[in-house]
């Protein structure tokens, strides 16, 4: 039974590693300049989308594993609280251990909002699966 968790955990783990690489290991020189003007700075949009993807993938994998019959506290812990803590951890280590990077509260806020925005999407997905697929 434990092997099935690995089947569903590899996507969130891969996304987590990519986020860590993009946020901590890639130098500013390797980040392309984007000339698009946004109301919200583009790097905050990227943070939002990374954590929306991480939380969404984690939630969808858990929901699918449990065939839609999830324990909500486990969904909230694994797909939302842990990614939010991960985002905070990344900002802290950027500040203290990566001299070319800096921790940023606005990045953390974008991470938080991305994870929280994935919650209603996950709930809609859960209800869809229960209604249409796992009857």
Backbone as CSV, one residue per row, in Angstrom:
resi,resn,N_x,N_y,N_z,CA_x,CA_y,CA_z,C_x,C_y,C_z
1,UNK,0.823,-1.210,0.000,0.000,0.000,0.000,0.860,1.263,0.000
2,UNK,2.026,1.208,0.655,2.891,2.385,0.728,3.444,2.763,-0.639
3,UNK,3.634,1.804,-1.533,4.167,2.094,-2.858,3.208,2.975,-3.644
4,UNK,1.919,2.846,-3.420,0.954,3.671,-4.140,1.130,5.149,-3.794
5,UNK,1.585,5.454,-2.569,1.831,6.850,-2.209,2.949,7.434,-3.066
6,UNK,3.968,6.641,-3.342,5.057,7.105,-4.206,4.553,7.373,-5.613
7,UNK,3.604,6.565,-6.065,3.034,6.764,-7.399,2.398,8.143,-7.514
8,UNK,1.779,8.602,-6.455,1.085,9.883,-6.484,1.910,11.038,-5.920
9,UNK,3.051,10.743,-5.294,3.846,11.801,-4.667,4.947,12.339,-5.567
10,UNK,5.277,11.675,-6.644,6.426,12.110,-7.438,6.182,13.458,-8.117
11,UNK,4.957,13.753,-8.537,4.692,15.039,-9.199,4.877,16.202,-8.219
12,UNK,4.268,16.183,-7.014,4.520,17.281,-6.083,5.995,17.384,-5.670
13,UNK,6.668,16.258,-5.531,8.087,16.303,-5.178,8.912,16.948,-6.290
14,UNK,8.609,16.607,-7.520,9.308,17.207,-8.650,9.044,18.712,-8.715
15,UNK,7.804,19.112,-8.518,7.462,20.539,-8.517,8.203,21.254,-7.386
16,UNK,8.289,20.621,-6.217,9.015,21.218,-5.090,10.485,21.426,-5.417
17,UNK,11.096,20.452,-6.056,12.504,20.584,-6.435,12.709,21.683,-7.473
18,UNK,11.800,21.773,-8.431,11.890,22.830,-9.442,11.746,24.206,-8.784
19,UNK,10.801,24.330,-7.852,10.622,25.597,-7.143,11.894,25.956,-6.382
20,UNK,12.476,24.977,-5.693,13.704,25.241,-4.945,14.809,25.702,-5.889
21,UNK,14.937,25.035,-7.015,15.957,25.414,-7.989,15.729,26.848,-8.481
22,UNK,14.503,27.146,-8.868,14.210,28.477,-9.409,14.371,29.579,-8.369
23,UNK,14.019,29.275,-7.124,14.049,30.306,-6.089,15.412,30.459,-5.420
24,UNK,16.223,29.415,-5.414,17.457,29.482,-4.634,18.733,29.271,-5.440
25,UNK,18.708,28.416,-6.409,19.955,28.013,-7.042,20.269,28.727,-8.349
26,UNK,19.269,29.184,-9.041,19.520,29.868,-10.311,19.955,31.310,-10.011
27,UNK,20.973,31.774,-10.697,21.455,33.130,-10.434,20.607,34.141,-11.213
28,UNK,20.635,35.378,-10.751,19.872,36.431,-11.423,20.312,36.619,-12.866
29,UNK,21.590,36.332,-13.145,22.103,36.486,-14.510,21.430,35.524,-15.484
30,UNK,20.940,34.394,-14.974,20.314,33.387,-15.834,18.805,33.578,-15.979
31,UNK,18.253,34.565,-15.296,16.819,34.828,-15.384,16.598,35.829,-16.511
32,UNK,15.803,35.461,-17.505,15.611,36.386,-18.631,14.808,37.616,-18.217
33,UNK,15.157,38.733,-18.809,14.413,39.978,-18.598,13.128,39.906,-19.418
34,UNK,12.015,40.218,-18.807,10.735,40.219,-19.507,10.258,41.661,-19.576
35,UNK,9.914,42.094,-20.755,9.556,43.495,-20.981,8.045,43.757,-20.868
36,UNK,7.316,42.827,-20.317,5.862,42.992,-20.194,5.553,43.829,-18.958
37,UNK,4.698,44.814,-19.115,4.269,45.638,-17.992,3.015,45.003,-17.372
38,UNK,3.059,44.740,-16.094,1.932,44.172,-15.364,1.598,45.095,-14.197
39,UNK,0.384,44.996,-13.727,0.002,45.713,-12.510,0.749,45.099,-11.330
40,UNK,0.790,43.773,-11.325,1.515,43.026,-10.301,2.867,42.653,-10.904
41,UNK,3.964,42.818,-10.154,5.271,42.442,-10.708,5.278,40.978,-11.165
42,UNK,5.893,40.739,-12.299,5.873,39.423,-12.927,6.460,38.345,-12.029
43,UNK,7.470,38.673,-11.225,8.045,37.642,-10.354,7.042,37.189,-9.291
44,UNK,6.145,38.078,-8.891,5.107,37.690,-7.917,4.078,36.777,-8.585
45,UNK,3.786,37.034,-9.836,2.880,36.163,-10.596,3.497,34.769,-10.720
46,UNK,4.798,34.721,-10.968,5.490,33.432,-11.075,5.432,32.687,-9.745
47,UNK,5.668,33.378,-8.631,5.566,32.742,-7.316,4.148,32.204,-7.090
48,UNK,3.161,33.024,-7.413,1.765,32.598,-7.272,1.513,31.312,-8.065
49,UNK,1.931,31.288,-9.314,1.686,30.131,-10.178,2.459,28.894,-9.725
50,UNK,3.683,29.081,-9.231,4.450,27.928,-8.746,3.733,27.258,-7.573
51,UNK,3.261,28.062,-6.638,2.636,27.475,-5.455,1.192,27.058,-5.712
52,UNK,0.534,27.688,-6.656,-0.766,27.196,-7.105,-0.580,25.793,-7.696
53,UNK,0.449,25.637,-8.518,0.734,24.339,-9.124,1.128,23.289,-8.097
54,UNK,1.974,23.671,-7.140,2.399,22.719,-6.113,1.214,22.271,-5.264
55,UNK,0.432,23.215,-4.764,-0.724,22.857,-3.936,-1.781,22.113,-4.743
56,UNK,-2.006,22.567,-5.964,-3.005,21.902,-6.805,-2.613,20.476,-7.129
57,UNK,-1.362,20.266,-7.511,-0.902,18.905,-7.834,-0.955,18.001,-6.604
58,UNK,-0.554,18.527,-5.462,-0.588,17.740,-4.227,-2.025,17.376,-3.872
59,UNK,-2.929,18.340,-3.951,-4.326,18.088,-3.620,-4.960,17.095,-4.589
60,UNK,-4.731,17.300,-5.868,-5.331,16.410,-6.870,-4.799,14.987,-6.719
61,UNK,-3.506,14.852,-6.462,-2.948,13.519,-6.264,-3.547,12.845,-5.037
62,UNK,-3.691,13.582,-3.942,-4.284,13.015,-2.729,-5.752,12.644,-2.956
63,UNK,-6.490,13.529,-3.583,-7.909,13.270,-3.856,-8.070,12.053,-4.753
64,UNK,-7.250,11.960,-5.763,-7.336,10.812,-6.670,-6.947,9.525,-5.956
65,UNK,-5.899,9.578,-5.142,-5.474,8.405,-4.371,-6.597,7.899,-3.478
66,UNK,-7.312,8.807,-2.842,-8.396,8.445,-1.923,-9.746,8.324,-2.635
67,UNK,-9.728,8.371,-3.964,-10.931,8.234,-4.774,-12.015,9.235,-4.361
68,UNK,-11.586,10.440,-3.994,-12.508,11.508,-3.638,-12.962,11.497,-2.200
69,UNK,-12.670,10.446,-1.476,-13.103,10.327,-0.077,-11.957,10.753,0.835
70,UNK,-11.749,12.045,0.917,-10.590,12.568,1.637,-10.960,13.004,3.041
71,UNK,-9.943,13.022,3.883,-10.091,13.648,5.188,-9.622,15.088,5.002
72,UNK,-10.512,16.028,5.244,-10.233,17.423,4.927,-9.008,17.946,5.666
73,UNK,-8.782,17.529,6.907,-7.624,18.026,7.645,-6.327,17.554,6.993
74,UNK,-6.319,16.343,6.429,-5.122,15.855,5.742,-4.910,16.615,4.436
75,UNK,-6.000,16.918,3.750,-5.903,17.701,2.525,-5.350,19.090,2.829
76,UNK,-5.875,19.739,3.860,-5.411,21.074,4.226,-3.964,21.062,4.705
77,UNK,-3.595,20.042,5.455,-2.227,19.945,5.953,-1.241,19.691,4.813
78,UNK,-1.501,18.677,4.018,-0.551,18.262,2.995,-0.509,19.139,1.768
79,UNK,-1.650,19.640,1.371,-1.703,20.386,0.107,-1.671,21.896,0.292
80,UNK,-1.843,22.374,1.509,-1.890,23.820,1.697,-0.961,24.312,2.794
81,UNK,-1.017,23.737,3.978,-0.143,24.205,5.048,1.326,23.888,4.747
82,UNK,1.626,22.679,4.322,3.021,22.335,4.029,3.602,23.169,2.885
83,UNK,2.892,23.377,1.768,3.450,24.266,0.747,3.659,25.710,1.236
84,UNK,2.772,26.200,2.075,2.928,27.551,2.611,4.171,27.613,3.500
85,UNK,4.350,26.603,4.344,5.557,26.549,5.176,6.804,26.411,4.309
86,UNK,6.704,25.647,3.238,7.816,25.478,2.308,8.183,26.821,1.670
87,UNK,7.180,27.592,1.280,7.430,28.917,0.721,8.124,29.825,1.726
88,UNK,7.681,29.785,2.979,8.337,30.569,4.028,9.766,30.115,4.262
89,UNK,9.977,28.816,4.261,11.318,28.252,4.430,12.246,28.729,3.316
90,UNK,11.758,28.707,2.097,12.576,29.164,0.971,12.962,30.632,1.136
91,UNK,12.012,31.465,1.549,12.329,32.884,1.730,13.358,33.081,2.840
92,UNK,13.272,32.308,3.904,14.232,32.415,5.001,15.619,31.980,4.545
93,UNK,15.716,30.844,3.858,17.052,30.398,3.448,17.617,31.290,2.349
94,UNK,16.753,31.880,1.526,17.263,32.847,0.551,17.926,34.020,1.275
95,UNK,17.284,34.478,2.327,17.781,35.634,3.071,19.117,35.336,3.756
96,UNK,19.243,34.162,4.370,20.406,33.868,5.189,21.521,33.097,4.480
97,UNK,21.199,32.307,3.462,22.202,31.395,2.909,22.535,31.604,1.432
98,UNK,21.795,32.407,0.733,22.062,32.634,-0.682,22.311,34.117,-0.890
99,UNK,23.585,34.529,-0.872,23.890,35.960,-0.891,23.405,36.697,-2.141
100,UNK,23.262,35.993,-3.249,22.787,36.659,-4.462,21.270,36.764,-4.508
101,UNK,20.597,36.166,-3.553,19.133,36.216,-3.480,18.741,36.911,-2.186
102,UNK,17.479,37.245,-2.058,17.013,37.857,-0.811,15.613,37.342,-0.503
103,UNK,15.342,37.185,0.775,13.998,36.821,1.198,13.072,38.012,1.012
104,UNK,11.823,37.736,0.655,10.904,38.828,0.347,9.512,38.457,0.855
105,UNK,8.962,39.332,1.683,7.611,39.092,2.203,6.579,39.049,1.081
106,UNK,6.770,39.851,0.060,5.818,39.859,-1.061,5.867,38.534,-1.818
107,UNK,7.049,37.929,-1.931,7.145,36.600,-2.544,6.390,35.577,-1.705
108,UNK,6.567,35.664,-0.377,5.864,34.743,0.513,4.349,34.934,0.414
109,UNK,3.904,36.173,0.321,2.468,36.446,0.167,1.947,35.845,-1.138
110,UNK,2.725,35.975,-2.206,2.322,35.382,-3.490,2.271,33.862,-3.383
111,UNK,3.227,33.259,-2.662,3.212,31.809,-2.433,1.943,31.406,-1.674
112,UNK,1.661,32.142,-0.625,0.482,31.879,0.208,-0.803,31.981,-0.606
113,UNK,-0.933,33.042,-1.387,-2.142,33.228,-2.194,-2.271,32.160,-3.275
114,UNK,-1.151,31.743,-3.861,-1.196,30.669,-4.851,-1.694,29.369,-4.241
115,UNK,-1.178,29.025,-3.059,-1.619,27.803,-2.388,-3.089,27.880,-1.993
116,UNK,-3.487,29.009,-1.453,-4.883,29.156,-1.025,-5.854,29.177,-2.202
117,UNK,-5.432,29.712,-3.323,-6.301,29.745,-4.501,-6.523,28.343,-5.055
118,UNK,-5.572,27.466,-4.846,-5.727,26.086,-5.314,-6.781,25.324,-4.506
119,UNK,-7.091,25.777,-3.295,-8.062,25.081,-2.440,-9.438,24.943,-3.083
120,UNK,-10.089,26.010,-3.541,-11.407,25.821,-4.153,-11.342,24.981,-5.431
121,UNK,-10.252,25.094,-6.173,-10.098,24.264,-7.375,-10.042,22.795,-6.981
122,UNK,-9.319,22.483,-5.913,-9.224,21.105,-5.437,-10.584,20.586,-4.958
123,UNK,-11.342,21.414,-4.295,-12.656,20.993,-3.801,-13.613,20.740,-4.966
124,UNK,-13.567,21.597,-5.977,-14.387,21.370,-7.175,-13.978,20.063,-7.846
125,UNK,-12.679,19.805,-7.939,-12.180,18.562,-8.518,-12.662,17.355,-7.714
126,UNK,-12.598,17.449,-6.387,-13.060,16.360,-5.516,-14.533,16.079,-5.756
127,UNK,-15.341,17.117,-5.787,-16.780,16.931,-6.007,-17.059,16.352,-7.391
128,UNK,-16.305,16.789,-8.389,-16.455,16.242,-9.736,-16.127,14.749,-9.757
129,UNK,-15.032,14.372,-9.121,-14.649,12.958,-9.107,-15.694,12.099,-8.418
130,UNK,-16.182,12.559,-7.294,-17.189,11.780,-6.557,-18.457,11.644,-7.375
131,UNK,-18.867,12.728,-8.026,-20.114,12.724,-8.779,-20.009,11.940,-10.095
132,UNK,-18.907,12.073,-10.810,-18.832,11.543,-12.162,-17.925,10.344,-12.355
133,UNK,-16.970,10.143,-11.492,-16.002,9.095,-11.771,-16.005,7.979,-10.746
134,UNK,-16.082,8.307,-9.478,-15.969,7.306,-8.418,-17.316,7.074,-7.731
135,UNK,-18.307,6.765,-8.490,-19.635,6.519,-7.898,-19.680,5.185,-7.212
